[in-house]
Amino acid sequence: MADHHIVLVGGGHTHVQVLRDFGDRPEPGARLTLVTDRVMTPYSGMLPGHVAGAYSRAEMHIDLEGLARRCGVALCRGSAVGIDRTRRELLLADGGRLAYDTLSLNLGITPDLSGIAGADRFAIAVKPISGLLDQLDRLFAGEAVPRRILMVGGGPAGVEMALALRTRFQALAPQAAQPWIAIAAGDAVTPSLNPGMQQRVRAALARRDVTLLAPCRIAEINAEGALDTTGQRIPADAVIVSTAARAPTWLATTGLRQAADGSVLTADTLATTTDGAIFAVGDCAAIEGDRREKAGVFAVRQGPPLIANLRRRVRAEPLVSYRAQRDYLAILATGDGSAIAGRGRWLAVEGRWVWRWKDWLDRSFMARFAAGPPR
Ligand SMILES: Cc1cc2nc3c(=O)[nH]c(=O)nc-3n(C[C@H](O)[C@H](O)[C@H](O)COP(=O)(O)OP(=O)(O)OC[C@H]3O[C@@H](n4cnc5c(N)ncnc54)[C@H](O)[C@@H]3O)c2cc1C
């Protein structure tokens, strides 16, 4: 009899693997519900490729409804806004409550616009990705090609997006004057990447005519463009923000311990340090004492250990620790059929074969979650 209710909140990169695994190998005594505020969840690895025109919108999204049906998981369409930890109930925006035995949070993060005046009114934020895609659609459908586009944030996501926008505008209006595209990169571009990758990133930006502004910190965004912290005006028709991000603000009301960026603190078992019945994974979580940047690759890697520990909770067995590798393979598409890859402190390679490799990795990942016939 299925009496242990696992409630998964958010259809992020980790939870889609839980659905798939419990679909393939149902856990006796467990039933699962996925709570999600959207039915189509984007895969960020393919986002720049979609913006550049390499992938359709369907190709870069996982159909959570189809996947849940195929895996025998109940789907609850709604937005979580709180947790009643005493009664073990998830609180939903529509006033509903959902009782759980085990809860898992895979909610992602959104750019923290609070440090830039006017950003909430005038900027396009890269997350949530659905909002970004709607606003980019309007930009691409405009009668005239925008003259100036400013990307705020020089991390890998900002760089890939700027390069993808260059490709898209070249394809949309090959005869028209191309927009000035610039990145306001804070102190330096892609500081988290190794020196060889950074050098290749700077060369790709120059080759693709994307202006790098660094050091450059944006203090204000308005209808005319942006203003940096020295008071310099940067006129722009569109300002896209891809800067430091925060976990959803409602998590502060749950009483779960949080890191400075609002991420929920967990042990290396992925269970929160506050409440053993609640797990947190992906960008919205941080393993205590383990400072690492936010990247989808970590959310993907947490799939197998989360699956193992959810099964152990159901069986009332002790949880196992997850030893996260610090290094990971980073691959950046340059939008011109090539890509830069690197790992650790020294490895940095580039070429069309790297792009084909990334394309194969991303398509293989997505193929695992295609909606098929119900089990
Ligand atoms: C342009 C861009 C390119 C990137 N490229 C890469 C890359 O190539 N490689 C890489 O490793 N990382 C990349 N990243 C980073 C990557 O996007 C994140 O690290 C990754 O998405 C985090 O995955 P996640 O599973 O934690 O959350 P997400 O993928 O953000 O999923 C969270 C889900 O939870 C849902 N949700 C949120 N709140 C609620 C709620 N209250 N109730 C119900 N549902 C909710 C959301 O709708 C969403 O479906 C990129 C980011 C950007 C912006």
Ligand as a Chemical Component Dictionary entry (heavy atoms), coordinates in Angstrom:
data_LIG
# 
_chem_comp.id                   LIG 
_chem_comp.type                 NON-POLYMER 
_chem_comp.pdbx_formal_charge   0 
_chem_comp.three_letter_code    LIG 
# 
loop_
_chem_comp_atom.comp_id 
_chem_comp_atom.atom_id 
_chem_comp_atom.alt_atom_id 
_chem_comp_atom.type_symbol 
_chem_comp_atom.charge 
_chem_comp_atom.model_Cartn_x 
_chem_comp_atom.model_Cartn_y 
_chem_comp_atom.model_Cartn_z 
_chem_comp_atom.pdbx_ordinal 
LIG C1  C1  C 0 21.184 31.923 -20.134 1  
LIG C2  C2  C 0 21.608 30.837 -19.190 2  
LIG C3  C3  C 0 22.418 29.802 -19.653 3  
LIG C4  C4  C 0 22.847 28.804 -18.772 4  
LIG N1  N1  N 0 23.637 27.815 -19.272 5  
LIG C5  C5  C 0 24.053 26.843 -18.447 6  
LIG C6  C6  C 0 24.873 25.775 -18.942 7  
LIG O1  O1  O 0 25.187 25.712 -20.137 8  
LIG N2  N2  N 0 25.293 24.833 -18.058 9  
LIG C7  C7  C 0 24.961 24.886 -16.732 10 
LIG O2  O2  O 0 25.378 24.002 -15.973 11 
LIG N3  N3  N 0 24.174 25.873 -16.234 12 
LIG C8  C8  C 0 23.718 26.855 -17.047 13 
LIG N4  N4  N 0 22.939 27.862 -16.547 14 
LIG C9  C9  C 0 22.571 27.844 -15.122 15 
LIG C10 C10 C 0 21.301 27.001 -14.960 16 
LIG O3  O3  O 0 20.215 27.675 -15.542 17 
LIG C11 C11 C 0 20.879 26.745 -13.533 18 
LIG O4  O4  O 0 21.995 26.413 -12.759 19 
LIG C12 C12 C 0 19.851 25.599 -13.506 20 
LIG O5  O5  O 0 18.694 25.946 -14.232 21 
LIG C13 C13 C 0 19.452 25.267 -12.091 22 
LIG O6  O6  O 0 18.595 24.176 -12.135 23 
LIG P1  P1  P 0 17.565 23.890 -11.001 24 
LIG O7  O7  O 0 17.152 22.497 -11.230 25 
LIG O8  O8  O 0 18.134 24.256 -9.674  26 
LIG O9  O9  O 0 16.337 24.911 -11.221 27 
LIG P2  P2  P 0 15.502 25.331 -12.494 28 
LIG O10 O10 O 0 15.977 24.682 -13.727 29 
LIG O11 O11 O 0 15.463 26.826 -12.465 30 
LIG O12 O12 O 0 14.044 24.744 -12.192 31 
LIG C14 C14 C 0 13.243 25.213 -11.140 32 
LIG C15 C15 C 0 11.804 24.903 -11.438 33 
LIG O13 O13 O 0 11.005 25.178 -10.287 34 
LIG C16 C16 C 0 9.820  25.870 -10.656 35 
LIG N5  N5  N 0 9.401  26.657 -9.505  36 
LIG C17 C17 C 0 10.063 27.719 -8.984  37 
LIG N6  N6  N 0 9.389  28.201 -7.927  38 
LIG C18 C18 C 0 8.279  27.420 -7.760  39 
LIG C19 C19 C 0 7.200  27.413 -6.824  40 
LIG N7  N7  N 0 7.123  28.319 -5.826  41 
LIG N8  N8  N 0 6.231  26.472 -6.946  42 
LIG C20 C20 C 0 6.293  25.549 -7.940  43 
LIG N9  N9  N 0 7.291  25.513 -8.859  44 
LIG C21 C21 C 0 8.283  26.427 -8.769  45 
LIG C22 C22 C 0 10.266 26.703 -11.855 46 
LIG O14 O14 O 0 9.194  27.089 -12.658 47 
LIG C23 C23 C 0 11.210 25.737 -12.571 48 
LIG O15 O15 O 0 10.481 24.894 -13.449 49 
LIG C24 C24 C 0 22.469 28.860 -17.401 50 
LIG C25 C25 C 0 21.642 29.889 -16.952 51 
LIG C26 C26 C 0 21.204 30.864 -17.827 52 
LIG C27 C27 C 0 20.321 31.970 -17.310 53 
# 
loop_
_chem_comp_bond.comp_id 
_chem_comp_bond.atom_id_1 
_chem_comp_bond.atom_id_2 
_chem_comp_bond.value_order 
_chem_comp_bond.pdbx_ordinal 
LIG C1  C2  SING 1  
LIG C2  C3  SING 2  
LIG C2  C26 DOUB 3  
LIG C3  C4  DOUB 4  
LIG C4  N1  SING 5  
LIG C4  C24 SING 6  
LIG N1  C5  DOUB 7  
LIG C5  C6  SING 8  
LIG C5  C8  SING 9  
LIG C6  O1  DOUB 10 
LIG C6  N2  SING 11 
LIG N2  C7  SING 12 
LIG C7  O2  DOUB 13 
LIG C7  N3  SING 14 
LIG N3  C8  DOUB 15 
LIG C8  N4  SING 16 
LIG N4  C9  SING 17 
LIG N4  C24 SING 18 
LIG C9  C10 SING 19 
LIG C10 O3  SING 20 
LIG C10 C11 SING 21 
LIG C11 O4  SING 22 
LIG C11 C12 SING 23 
LIG C12 O5  SING 24 
LIG C12 C13 SING 25 
LIG C13 O6  SING 26 
LIG O6  P1  SING 27 
LIG P1  O7  DOUB 28 
LIG P1  O8  SING 29 
LIG P1  O9  SING 30 
LIG O9  P2  SING 31 
LIG P2  O10 DOUB 32 
LIG P2  O11 SING 33 
LIG P2  O12 SING 34 
LIG O12 C14 SING 35 
LIG C14 C15 SING 36 
LIG C15 O13 SING 37 
LIG C15 C23 SING 38 
LIG O13 C16 SING 39 
LIG C16 N5  SING 40 
LIG C16 C22 SING 41 
LIG N5  C17 SING 42 
LIG N5  C21 SING 43 
LIG C17 N6  DOUB 44 
LIG N6  C18 SING 45 
LIG C18 C19 SING 46 
LIG C18 C21 DOUB 47 
LIG C19 N7  SING 48 
LIG C19 N8  DOUB 49 
LIG N8  C20 SING 50 
LIG C20 N9  DOUB 51 
LIG N9  C21 SING 52 
LIG C22 O14 SING 53 
LIG C22 C23 SING 54 
LIG C23 O15 SING 55 
LIG C24 C25 DOUB 56 
LIG C25 C26 SING 57 
LIG C26 C27 SING 58 
# 
